[in-house]
Amino acid sequence: MNHYLLTYDLADDYLDRRAEFRGLHLNLAWESHKRGDLVLGGALGDPVDRALLHFKGENARVAEDFAKVDPYVTNGLIKRWSVRPWLTVVGDQAANPVRP
């Protein structure tokens, strides 16, 4: 299983508009978590300008497919998003553990 980070660059009015779509977004996120795709997710604080979502799967599509249907994305709360592989090497869930 590989790890991927989905990065959201939040719109300037994200905090003002978030409430309208938060329930739909959280339902999508928790369903993804129940399937074992989404490991962790949340916004960065101070300033609240980005969010990170950590996915695991065979390829980046698991994160890309999430972003394409996320109500935050489809309703313009996200300026842009990107997915990058995260080459995890430390921890019980590391995809490629490296020990000294």
CYANA upper distance limits for C-alpha pairs under 8 A (distance plus 0.5 A):
  1 MET  CA     56 LYS  CA      6.66
  1 MET  CA     57 GLY  CA      5.72
  1 MET  CA     58 GLU  CA      6.03
  1 MET  CA     95 ALA  CA      6.58
  2 ASN  CA     56 LYS  CA      5.90
  2 ASN  CA     57 GLY  CA      5.86
  2 ASN  CA     58 GLU  CA      6.32
  2 ASN  CA     59 ASN  CA      7.32
  2 ASN  CA     85 PRO  CA      8.11
  2 ASN  CA     86 TRP  CA      8.21
  2 ASN  CA     87 LEU  CA      8.29
  2 ASN  CA     95 ALA  CA      6.06
  3 HIS  CA     54 HIS  CA      7.54
  3 HIS  CA     55 PHE  CA      6.20
  3 HIS  CA     56 LYS  CA      4.89
  3 HIS  CA     57 GLY  CA      7.03
  3 HIS  CA     85 PRO  CA      6.50
  3 HIS  CA     86 TRP  CA      5.70
  3 HIS  CA     87 LEU  CA      7.31
  3 HIS  CA     88 THR  CA      7.54
  3 HIS  CA     95 ALA  CA      7.37
  4 TYR  CA     54 HIS  CA      6.36
  4 TYR  CA     55 PHE  CA      5.60
  4 TYR  CA     56 LYS  CA      6.56
  4 TYR  CA     57 GLY  CA      8.39
  4 TYR  CA     60 ALA  CA      6.82
  4 TYR  CA     63 ALA  CA      7.54
  4 TYR  CA     83 VAL  CA      7.05
  4 TYR  CA     84 ARG  CA      6.08
  4 TYR  CA     85 PRO  CA      4.91
  4 TYR  CA     86 TRP  CA      5.53
  5 LEU  CA     52 LEU  CA      7.04
  5 LEU  CA     53 LEU  CA      6.18
  5 LEU  CA     54 HIS  CA      5.29
  5 LEU  CA     55 PHE  CA      6.78
  5 LEU  CA     63 ALA  CA      8.14
  5 LEU  CA     83 VAL  CA      6.09
  5 LEU  CA     84 ARG  CA      5.97
  5 LEU  CA     85 PRO  CA      6.87
  5 LEU  CA     86 TRP  CA      6.73
  6 LEU  CA     52 LEU  CA      6.24
  6 LEU  CA     53 LEU  CA      5.52
  6 LEU  CA     54 HIS  CA      6.93
  6 LEU  CA     55 PHE  CA      8.03
  6 LEU  CA     63 ALA  CA      6.70
  6 LEU  CA     64 GLU  CA      8.24
  6 LEU  CA     67 ALA  CA      8.47
  6 LEU  CA     81 TRP  CA      7.47
  6 LEU  CA     82 SER  CA      6.23
  6 LEU  CA     83 VAL  CA      5.00
  6 LEU  CA     84 ARG  CA      7.26
  7 THR  CA     50 ARG  CA      7.50
  7 THR  CA     51 ALA  CA      6.34
  7 THR  CA     52 LEU  CA      5.32
  7 THR  CA     53 LEU  CA      7.07
  7 THR  CA     81 TRP  CA      5.98
  7 THR  CA     82 SER  CA      5.89
  7 THR  CA     83 VAL  CA      6.88
  8 TYR  CA     50 ARG  CA      5.91
  8 TYR  CA     51 ALA  CA      5.53
  8 TYR  CA     52 LEU  CA      6.94
  8 TYR  CA     78 ILE  CA      6.63
  8 TYR  CA     79 LYS  CA      8.01
  8 TYR  CA     80 ARG  CA      6.64
  8 TYR  CA     81 TRP  CA      5.07
  8 TYR  CA     82 SER  CA      7.41
  9 ASP  CA     49 ASP  CA      6.66
  9 ASP  CA     50 ARG  CA      5.21
  9 ASP  CA     51 ALA  CA      7.31
  9 ASP  CA     78 ILE  CA      6.23
  9 ASP  CA     79 LYS  CA      6.02
  9 ASP  CA     80 ARG  CA      5.92
  9 ASP  CA     81 TRP  CA      6.64
 10 LEU  CA     14 TYR  CA      6.55
 10 LEU  CA     48 VAL  CA      8.23
 10 LEU  CA     49 ASP  CA      5.60
 10 LEU  CA     50 ARG  CA      5.82
 10 LEU  CA     51 ALA  CA      7.77
 10 LEU  CA     77 LEU  CA      6.59
 10 LEU  CA     78 ILE  CA      5.11
 10 LEU  CA     79 LYS  CA      6.18
 10 LEU  CA     80 ARG  CA      8.05
 11 ALA  CA     49 ASP  CA      7.97
 11 ALA  CA     76 GLY  CA      7.81
 11 ALA  CA     77 LEU  CA      5.63
 11 ALA  CA     78 ILE  CA      5.75
 11 ALA  CA     79 LYS  CA      5.72
 12 ASP  CA     49 ASP  CA      8.17
 13 ASP  CA     17 ARG  CA      6.75
 13 ASP  CA     77 LEU  CA      7.85
 14 TYR  CA     18 ARG  CA      6.09
 14 TYR  CA     77 LEU  CA      5.83
 14 TYR  CA     78 ILE  CA      8.15
 15 LEU  CA     19 ALA  CA      8.28
 17 ARG  CA     21 PHE  CA      8.12
 17 ARG  CA     77 LEU  CA      7.83
 18 ARG  CA     22 ARG  CA      6.17
 18 ARG  CA     72 TYR  CA      8.17
 18 ARG  CA     77 LEU  CA      7.84
 19 ALA  CA     23 GLY  CA      8.16
 21 PHE  CA     25 HIS  CA      6.66
 21 PHE  CA     71 PRO  CA      6.74
 21 PHE  CA     72 TYR  CA      7.06
 22 ARG  CA     26 LEU  CA      6.46
 22 ARG  CA     72 TYR  CA      8.33
 23 GLY  CA     27 ASN  CA      6.58
 24 LEU  CA     28 LEU  CA      6.78
 24 LEU  CA     71 PRO  CA      7.06
 25 HIS  CA     29 ALA  CA      6.67
 25 HIS  CA     70 ASP  CA      6.58
 25 HIS  CA     71 PRO  CA      6.21
 25 HIS  CA     72 TYR  CA      7.10
 26 LEU  CA     30 TRP  CA      6.48
 27 ASN  CA     31 GLU  CA      6.60
 28 LEU  CA     32 SER  CA      6.71
 28 LEU  CA     70 ASP  CA      7.63
 29 ALA  CA     33 HIS  CA      6.69
 29 ALA  CA     38 LEU  CA      7.53
 30 TRP  CA     34 LYS  CA      6.62
 30 TRP  CA     38 LEU  CA      8.45
 31 GLU  CA     35 ARG  CA      6.89
 32 SER  CA     36 GLY  CA      6.98
 32 SER  CA     37 ASP  CA      5.90
 32 SER  CA     38 LEU  CA      5.87
 33 HIS  CA     37 ASP  CA      6.02
 33 HIS  CA     38 LEU  CA      4.94
 33 HIS  CA     39 VAL  CA      6.61
 33 HIS  CA     40 LEU  CA      8.47
 34 LYS  CA     38 LEU  CA      8.48
 36 GLY  CA     56 LYS  CA      8.05
 37 ASP  CA     55 PHE  CA      5.89
 37 ASP  CA     56 LYS  CA      5.84
 37 ASP  CA     57 GLY  CA      6.84
 37 ASP  CA     62 VAL  CA      7.35
 38 LEU  CA     53 LEU  CA      7.62
 38 LEU  CA     54 HIS  CA      6.47
 38 LEU  CA     55 PHE  CA      4.93
 38 LEU  CA     56 LYS  CA      7.06
 39 VAL  CA     53 LEU  CA      8.12
 39 VAL  CA     54 HIS  CA      5.93
 39 VAL  CA     55 PHE  CA      5.98
 39 VAL  CA     56 LYS  CA      7.46
 40 LEU  CA     53 LEU  CA      6.31
 40 LEU  CA     54 HIS  CA      5.71
 40 LEU  CA     55 PHE  CA      7.86
 41 GLY  CA     51 ALA  CA      7.92
 41 GLY  CA     52 LEU  CA      6.19
 41 GLY  CA     53 LEU  CA      4.55
 41 GLY  CA     54 HIS  CA      6.59
 42 GLY  CA     51 ALA  CA      6.01
 42 GLY  CA     52 LEU  CA      6.27
 42 GLY  CA     53 LEU  CA      6.94
 43 ALA  CA     48 VAL  CA      7.06
 43 ALA  CA     49 ASP  CA      8.20
 43 ALA  CA     50 ARG  CA      6.32
 43 ALA  CA     51 ALA  CA      4.33
 43 ALA  CA     52 LEU  CA      6.74
 44 LEU  CA     48 VAL  CA      6.09
 44 LEU  CA     49 ASP  CA      7.35
 44 LEU  CA     50 ARG  CA      6.06
 44 LEU  CA     51 ALA  CA      5.95
 44 LEU  CA     52 LEU  CA      7.83
 45 GLY  CA     49 ASP  CA      8.04
 55 PHE  CA     62 VAL  CA      7.69
 55 PHE  CA     63 ALA  CA      6.68
 56 LYS  CA     62 VAL  CA      8.07
 57 GLY  CA     62 VAL  CA      6.78
 58 GLU  CA     62 VAL  CA      8.45
 60 ALA  CA     64 GLU  CA      6.80
 60 ALA  CA     83 VAL  CA      7.36
 60 ALA  CA     84 ARG  CA      7.94
 60 ALA  CA     85 PRO  CA      7.64
 61 ARG  CA     65 ASP  CA      6.19
 62 VAL  CA     66 PHE  CA      6.96
 63 ALA  CA     67 ALA  CA      6.86
 63 ALA  CA     83 VAL  CA      7.30
 64 GLU  CA     68 LYS  CA      6.77
 64 GLU  CA     83 VAL  CA      7.27
 65 ASP  CA     69 VAL  CA      7.28
 66 PHE  CA     70 ASP  CA      6.52
 67 ALA  CA     73 VAL  CA      7.06
 67 ALA  CA     81 TRP  CA      8.19
 68 LYS  CA     73 VAL  CA      7.48
 68 LYS  CA     74 THR  CA      7.79
 69 VAL  CA     73 VAL  CA      7.71
 69 VAL  CA     74 THR  CA      7.11
 70 ASP  CA     74 THR  CA      6.73
 71 PRO  CA     75 ASN  CA      6.24
 72 TYR  CA     76 GLY  CA      6.82
 72 TYR  CA     77 LEU  CA      5.49
 72 TYR  CA     78 ILE  CA      6.61
 73 VAL  CA     77 LEU  CA      6.37
 73 VAL  CA     78 ILE  CA      5.59
 73 VAL  CA     79 LYS  CA      8.40
 87 LEU  CA     95 ALA  CA      7.60
 87 LEU  CA     96 ASN  CA      7.66
 88 THR  CA     94 ALA  CA      5.37
 88 THR  CA     95 ALA  CA      6.06
 88 THR  CA     96 ASN  CA      6.54
 88 THR  CA     97 PRO  CA      7.61
 89 VAL  CA     94 ALA  CA      5.66
 89 VAL  CA     95 ALA  CA      7.05
 89 VAL  CA     96 ASN  CA      5.54
 89 VAL  CA     97 PRO  CA      4.75
 89 VAL  CA     98 VAL  CA      5.83
 90 VAL  CA     94 ALA  CA      6.05
 90 VAL  CA     96 ASN  CA      8.47
 90 VAL  CA     97 PRO  CA      6.12
 90 VAL  CA     98 VAL  CA      7.06
 90 VAL  CA     99 ARG  CA      8.25
 91 GLY  CA     97 PRO  CA      7.77
